[in-house]
Amino acid sequence: MTEAHEGTADPRLEAEGELSMARLALDGGDLRHAADHVATAITFAPALPEIHELLAHLARHPRGGADLFPMDERVYLGTVVCRGHVLASLGDRAEAVRLLVSAQCHSPEHAWADVPWMYDPGLGAALPPEAVCDAIGRLLGVVGDPVPEAERAAFAPFLSLVRSAIAEHPGHAMLMWSASILVRRLGDTDAAVDLALRSARIEPSVFASVALGTAYRAQGHWAQAEQAWRQALDLEPDNLAVHTDMAEMLAEAGRPEDGIAWVEAALRKEPDHPSAFPTACMLRFGRDGDLAHLVALADHLRARPDNAHAAGVLARVAHDIPWVGGYVGPTEAVVNMLHQSLESADGTGTPELTVALSAPEPPSALLAFVRALPGSDITVGDIQPPDPRYTVPEVFGGDRLEPVRRRVWDFDGTVPRPNVAPPSAAAAGTMRDLALRKWQHPVHAYDEGVRLAGLGLTDLLGVLVHPPEPPMDEPGVWPDWIRLVQIWACLGLAHYEADRPWPGSVRRRALVDLAFGPEDWVTEAALFALVALAWTHPEDRADIAGLVTDRFRAAVEAAGSRPVTILDSIAHLVLATPEVGERVRAFAREVLAEE
């Protein structure tokens, strides 16, 4: 199903313009073009009365009817909706509902069925209960659990249909438990409990008991939910999905160990069960905070990319973990001064400031300041050793650290300057389109980084220190914008010549150079790209864990004699890296506890 073009003007005006064209075509006897314009109009304003008046006219016309809206191989959304309404006016309400459900599943945010005939109390009698159950099942495949309150209005017509069908078929068990699931997701937990109980009284089933337990869980009635799910397991002892639901509910109720026992019992029967395994990883991580559980879940998901439960669990758990579900924001003094100056500005333009820093800060932070406040001047006081302008191997020496062969920053005294050429205009445009994308977890970030795989090494390095203009005309976005550009550029580097083995590869060499180069936000971006690689490439985890550990130790040593603004961020990166030793992880936690 294809959506018709939607303009940027007022939707009602767009619809009315299409209706004007439809009337002209109708006056000329061209019903086909009239129907096409009506189908386009309905995509802009599905409930506009004038649209439905024209549809009724086209339905009754001697040369009209449903054939004006054919279900061709390439069918448009508006055609489907119009055909549904025409069929309803001609008496085929079962097929009409089926088509509107299709439209709703394709584009759930719009109220395609918000028309009077869908609210007819007799509609439930016009459809067999099996058709209503089928409609509910298809809708459940697209609605949230629960549906956000702001999105519920679009499903009101279908809720009316369900209530009408329940009144007409009070003894249909399947209708009751399936309706229970839908109304619960739409926020009516009391009705959900009642419908599930009615279904169980008509015909005890696993489905009714599961629906009842889920409704009780939504109300926070833990004991009743547990009892309902135990009844489900009495009927079907090997239903491991119910074991999983029980485990999650018990953890939510403050009984995590009982929850883990339930899910581990399921895993003894099926070690890679698509519901039980992700939930087990989540509960184990909640118990001990060991990143290995989430990495195991990521490995499970990479092998089974269609496991929606695994994807949802990983995204949910990762969300609040620094450098796992999102980047750590900048904390430099110059960034704080930037925001303070913008907040105190009188609205006559961006201020020009002269700032004296007592200690050097990352070149990218200074770049963000001067890009946000053009004409400003920054001076830096004495530099305490170890000198952040040099690479880590230059400062700390030793044979263990690999030499840095390329660096993106150089310095004229204390003033940083780019040491690579700017990216091409095409590469800058590509980055500008991509940089605001969010990731759910490191595997997702790595996968999204492939969008930059077509850029050359010169472009990926150049954009790190020559970032394009942000799409928002707001000076205050520059720090986060530069940070995101650098993160995505490094994720692009992670895919550079990805068909070559990791040891000795250009992508490894480039990321190591950036991570161990002059102290900067680029350091963090490169380390995160290494973290994302470790999450997705088990065979490279030991090497990457060693690299991240070495960079962390260098930052800690430097922080013993001078400020290191990126130290806490690197500590979070340590905690996000698979297979880092527990002693190093414990030290990272100590560093963060000293904030």
Rosetta blueprint (number, residue, H / E / L):
1 M L
2 T E
3 E L
4 A L
5 H L
6 E L
7 G L
8 T L
9 A L
10 D L
11 P H
12 R H
13 L H
14 E H
15 A H
16 E H
17 G H
18 E H
19 L H
20 S H
21 M H
22 A H
23 R H
24 L H
25 A H
26 L H
27 D H
28 G L
29 G L
30 D L
31 L H
32 R H
33 H H
34 A H
35 A H
36 D H
37 H H
38 V H
39 A H
40 T H
41 A H
42 I H
43 T H
44 F H
45 A L
46 P L
47 A L
48 L L
49 P H
50 E H
51 I H
52 H H
53 E H
54 L H
55 L H
56 A H
57 H H
58 L H
59 A H
60 R H
61 H L
62 P L
63 R L
64 G L
65 G L
66 A H
67 D H
68 L H
69 F L
70 P L
71 M L
72 D L
73 E L
74 R L
75 V L
76 Y E
77 L H
78 G H
79 T H
80 V H
81 V H
82 C H
83 R H
84 G H
85 H H
86 V H
87 L H
88 A H
89 S H
90 L L
91 G L
92 D L
93 R H
94 A H
95 E H
96 A H
97 V H
98 R H
99 L H
100 L H
101 V H
102 S H
103 A H
104 Q H
105 C H
106 H H
107 S L
108 P L
109 E L
110 H L
111 A L
112 W L
113 A L
114 D L
115 V L
116 P H
117 W H
118 M H
119 Y H
120 D L
121 P L
122 G L
123 L H
124 G H
125 A H
126 A H
127 L L
128 P L
129 P H
130 E H
131 A H
132 V H
133 C H
134 D H
135 A H
136 I H
137 G H
138 R H
139 L H
140 L H
141 G L
142 V L
143 V L
144 G L
145 D L
146 P L
147 V L
148 P L
149 E H
150 A H
151 E H
152 R H
153 A H
154 A H
155 F H
156 A H
157 P H
158 F H
159 L H
160 S H
161 L H
162 V H
163 R H
164 S H
165 A H
166 I H
167 A H
168 E H
169 H L
170 P L
171 G L
172 H L
173 A H
174 M H
175 L H
176 M H
177 W H
178 S H
179 A H
180 S H
181 I H
182 L H
183 V H
184 R H
185 R H
186 L L
187 G L
188 D L
189 T H
190 D H
191 A H
192 A H
193 V H
194 D H
195 L H
196 A H
197 L H
198 R H
199 S H
200 A H
201 R H
202 I H
203 E L
204 P L
205 S L
206 V H
207 F H
208 A H
209 S H
210 V H
211 A H
212 L H
213 G H
214 T H
215 A H
216 Y H
217 R H
218 A H
219 Q H
220 G L
221 H L
222 W H
223 A H
224 Q H
225 A H
226 E H
227 Q H
228 A H
229 W H
230 R H
231 Q H
232 A H
233 L H
234 D H
235 L H
236 E L
237 P L
238 D L
239 N L
240 L H
241 A H
242 V H
243 H H
244 T H
245 D H
246 M H
247 A H
248 E H
249 M H
250 L H
251 A H
252 E H
253 A L
254 G L
255 R L
256 P H
257 E H
258 D H
259 G H
260 I H
261 A H
262 W H
263 V H
264 E H
265 A H
266 A H
267 L H
268 R H
269 K H
270 E L
271 P L
272 D L
273 H L
274 P L
275 S L
276 A H
277 F H
278 P H
279 T H
280 A H
281 C H
282 M H
283 L H
284 R H
285 F H
286 G H
287 R H
288 D H
289 G L
290 D L
291 L H
292 A H
293 H H
294 L H
295 V H
296 A H
297 L H
298 A H
299 D H
300 H H
301 L H
302 R H
303 A H
304 R L
305 P L
306 D L
307 N L
308 A H
309 H H
310 A H
311 A H
312 G H
313 V H
314 L H
315 A H
316 R H
317 V H
318 A H
319 H L
320 D L
321 I L
322 P E
323 W L
324 V L
325 G L
326 G E
327 Y L
328 V L
329 G L
330 P L
331 T L
332 E L
333 A H
334 V H
335 V H
336 N H
337 M H
338 L H
339 H H
340 Q H
341 S H
342 L H
343 E H
344 S H
345 A L
346 D L
347 G L
348 T L
349 G L
350 T L
351 P L
352 E L
353 L L
354 T E
355 V E
356 A E
357 L E
358 S L
359 A L
360 P L
361 E L
362 P L
363 P H
364 S H
365 A H
366 L H
367 L H
368 A H
369 F H
370 V H
371 R H
372 A H
373 L L
374 P L
375 G L
376 S L
377 D E
378 I E
379 T E
380 V E
381 G L
382 D L
383 I L
384 Q L
385 P L
386 P L
387 D L
388 P L
389 R L
390 Y L
391 T L
392 V H
393 P H
394 E H
395 V H
396 F H
397 G L
398 G L
399 D L
400 R L
401 L L
402 E L
403 P L
404 V L
405 R L
406 R L
407 R L
408 V L
409 W E
410 D E
411 F E
412 D E
413 G L
414 T L
415 V E
416 P E
417 R E
418 P E
419 N L
420 V L
421 A L
422 P L
423 P L
424 S L
425 A H
426 A H
427 A H
428 A H
429 G H
430 T H
431 M H
432 R H
433 D H
434 L H
435 A L
436 L L
437 R L
438 K L
439 W L
440 Q L
441 H L
442 P H
443 V H
444 H H
445 A H
446 Y H
447 D H
448 E H
449 G H
450 V H
451 R H
452 L H
453 A L
454 G L
455 L L
456 G L
457 L H
458 T H
459 D H
460 L H
461 L H
462 G H
463 V H
464 L H
465 V H
466 H L
467 P L
468 P L
469 E L
470 P L
471 P L
472 M L
473 D L
474 E L
475 P H
476 G H
477 V H
478 W H
479 P H
480 D H
481 W H
482 I H
483 R H
484 L H
485 V H
486 Q H
487 I H
488 W H
489 A H
490 C H
491 L H
492 G H
493 L H
494 A L
495 H L
496 Y L
497 E L
498 A L
499 D L
500 R L
501 P L
502 W L
503 P L
504 G L
505 S L
506 V H
507 R H
508 R H
509 R H
510 A H
511 L H
512 V H
513 D H
514 L H
515 A H
516 F L
517 G L
518 P L
519 E L
520 D L
521 W H
522 V H
523 T H
524 E H
525 A H
526 A H
527 L H
528 F H
529 A H
530 L H
531 V H
532 A H
533 L H
534 A H
535 W H
536 T H
537 H L
538 P H
539 E H
540 D H
541 R H
542 A H
543 D H
544 I H
545 A H
546 G H
547 L H
548 V H
549 T H
550 D H
551 R H
552 F H
553 R H
554 A H
555 A H
556 V H
557 E H
558 A H
559 A H
560 G L
561 S L
562 R L
563 P L
564 V L
565 T L
566 I L
567 L H
568 D H
569 S H
570 I H
571 A H
572 H H
573 L H
574 V H
575 L H
576 A H
577 T L
578 P L
579 E L
580 V L
581 G L
582 E H
583 R H
584 V H
585 R H
586 A H
587 F H
588 A H
589 R H
590 E H
591 V H
592 L H
593 A H
594 E L
595 E L
